[in-house]
Amino acid sequence: MNTPLKWRYLGQLAGLLLSVAPVNAFAYCVGGDQTLPNYDPRYYSIAHEFRRSQYVVVATVIREIWIGEDGKIKALRPPFQFNGPRPWGFDPYIGAFYDLQVRTIYKGKPPAIIRVFSENTTARFWLRKGQKILGFVSPEVFDKPIGKQFTLDTCGNFSVFPGASRTIPAVLAAMRTRR
């Protein structure tokens, strides 16, 4: 079977499997894995995520940069898998970098602009230029050519405003507890 045809069939098979899978089965969230020896049911609590994050900030998305499989900047060129507005797992993109303009700092001493990476996997997050977010920012090591980058844990408490406003009181409480 030729390679393009094989990828098309694999994409169709993945689409079929995803269409019958339960929604909460997409991303593996290590903190929710009760089979791990150090399982902690509070792993994704705001206080715990606050402690394990390098930075906790309110920021505005100022730039989105998609990266091709070769590790170089690649413009988005539809059509995408499942006719989506952005790439999915079988599209030829490793992921996207988002530049975040820091507006409010709750933890750490971040630079004025933080670049975070969203890998093109089931744990991806999609942001739009101009969105205001509450970000729990941590470093993570990705496969080459990306390497070590900051990211947002999609299983955690990262959220977009105005909904993120409901999380701020717990973030402030975590700040007070930390002192």
C-alpha positions in Angstrom: 0.0 0.0 0.0 1.4 3.4 -0.9 2.2 5.8 2.0 -0.4 8.5 1.3 -3.1 6.0 1.0 -2.0 4.2 4.2 -2.1 7.6 6.1 -5.6 8.3 4.8 -6.8 4.9 6.0 -5.2 5.4 9.4 -6.8 8.8 9.7 -10.2 7.4 8.8 -9.7 4.6 11.4 -8.6 7.1 14.0 -11.7 9.3 13.2 -14.0 6.2 13.6 -12.4 5.3 16.9 -12.6 8.8 18.3 -16.2 9.1 17.3 -17.2 6.2 19.5 -14.8 6.9 22.4 -16.1 8.5 25.5 -15.2 12.2 25.6 -13.1 12.0 28.8 -11.0 9.2 27.4 -8.9 11.4 25.1 -5.9 12.6 27.1 -4.0 10.6 29.7 -3.8 12.6 32.9 -1.0 11.3 35.1 -2.4 12.8 38.3 -5.7 10.9 37.8 -4.0 7.5 37.4 -5.0 5.6 40.5 -2.7 2.7 39.5 0.4 4.7 40.2 2.2 4.1 43.5 2.3 7.8 44.4 -1.3 8.5 43.4 -2.6 11.6 45.1 -6.3 12.5 44.6 -5.4 16.2 45.2 -2.9 16.3 42.4 -5.1 18.5 40.2 -6.3 20.7 43.1 -5.6 24.4 42.6 -3.3 24.4 45.6 -1.3 21.4 44.4 -1.0 22.7 40.9 0.0 26.1 42.2 2.9 24.5 44.2 4.2 22.4 41.2 4.0 25.3 38.6 6.9 27.5 38.0 4.6 30.4 37.1 1.0 31.2 37.7 -0.2 34.1 35.7 -3.0 35.9 34.0 -1.9 36.5 30.4 -3.1 37.5 27.0 -2.3 35.4 23.9 -0.4 37.6 21.5 1.0 35.1 18.9 0.4 31.6 17.6 3.2 29.9 15.7 2.6 26.4 14.2 5.5 24.0 13.8 5.8 21.4 11.1 7.1 17.9 11.5 10.6 19.1 10.6 10.6 21.5 13.6 10.4 24.6 11.5 7.6 27.3 11.4 4.9 26.1 9.1 1.8 28.1 8.0 -1.5 26.5 8.6 -2.9 25.0 5.3 -6.3 23.3 5.5 -7.9 21.0 5.0 -7.2 19.3 8.3 -8.2 15.9 9.6 -12.0 15.7 10.4 -12.3 19.0 8.4 -11.4 20.8 11.7 -10.4 24.4 12.0 -6.9 23.4 13.2 -4.6 20.4 13.0 -5.3 17.1 14.7 -3.0 14.2 15.4 -2.5 13.0 11.8 -1.9 16.5 10.3 1.7 17.4 9.5 2.3 19.6 12.5 4.2 18.9 15.7 2.3 21.5 17.6 2.1 25.3 18.2 3.9 27.8 20.3 1.8 30.6 21.9 3.4 33.8 23.2 1.6 35.0 26.3 1.9 38.6 27.5 1.9 38.5 31.3 -0.7 40.8 32.9 -0.9 39.5 36.5 1.7 37.4 38.4 0.6 35.1 41.2 3.7 33.0 41.4 7.3 33.2 40.2 9.2 35.9 38.3 8.2 35.3 34.7 9.5 37.3 31.7 7.0 39.8 30.3 6.3 37.3 27.5 6.2 33.6 28.1 6.3 31.1 25.2 4.3 27.9 25.8 4.2 24.8 23.6 1.1 22.8 22.8 2.0 19.4 21.3 -0.3 18.1 18.6 -1.5 15.1 20.7 -4.7 14.4 22.7 -3.3 16.7 25.4 -3.2 19.7 23.0 -4.7 23.1 23.9 -5.8 25.6 21.4 -5.6 29.3 22.1 -6.6 32.3 20.0 -4.8 35.6 19.7 -6.4 38.1 22.1 -7.7 35.4 24.6 -7.1 36.1 28.2 -6.1 33.0 30.2 -5.2 31.9 33.7 -2.1 29.8 33.2 -0.3 27.4 35.5 3.0 27.3 33.6 5.6 24.5 34.0 8.5 23.2 31.9 8.2 19.9 30.2 10.5 17.9 27.9 9.1 17.1 24.5 10.5 14.9 21.8 13.1 16.4 19.4 13.2 18.8 17.8 11.1 20.7 20.4 13.0 19.7 23.6 12.4 21.4 26.9 9.6 24.1 26.8 7.1 25.7 29.0 3.5 24.3 28.7 0.1 24.3 30.3 -1.3 21.1 31.8 -4.7 20.5 30.0 -5.7 18.2 32.8 -5.2 20.9 35.4 -6.7 24.3 36.1 -5.5 26.4 33.2 -8.6 28.2 31.9 -9.9 31.0 29.7 -11.6 34.1 31.0 -14.3 34.9 31.9 -14.7 31.4 33.3 -11.2 31.6 34.9 -12.5 34.3 37.2 -14.1 31.6 39.4 -10.6 30.1 40.0 -8.9 33.3 41.2 -10.1 33.1 44.8 -8.5 29.6 45.1 -5.3 30.9 43.5 -5.2 33.8 46.1 -5.7 31.3 48.9 -2.8 29.1 47.6 -0.6 32.2 47.5 -1.4 32.9 51.2 -0.8 29.3 52.2 2.6 29.4 50.5 3.9 32.3 52.6 
